[in-house]
């Protein structure tokens, strides 16, 4: 619990020194760590070691959002016809 207090105090001091609010800082940290986790999973996906269903469970996102990330990063993936 003491480490959480340290993190809170660091965020407070950073918010006082910069022109960001505490919530903006937390949102930026969330984006950073989410992107870091996505990149790790994309490496495993490219190598074929991890399936889409496993990745979406880990990241807690929908498969549709994961495929959008793949298209955004221009990574080849198999597209299924809805016919």
Secondary structure, 3 states (H helix, E strand, C coil): CHHHHHHHHHHHHHHHHCCCCHHHHHHHHHHHHHHHHHHHHHHHHHHCCCCHHHHHHHHCCCHHHHHHHHHHCCCCCCCCCCC
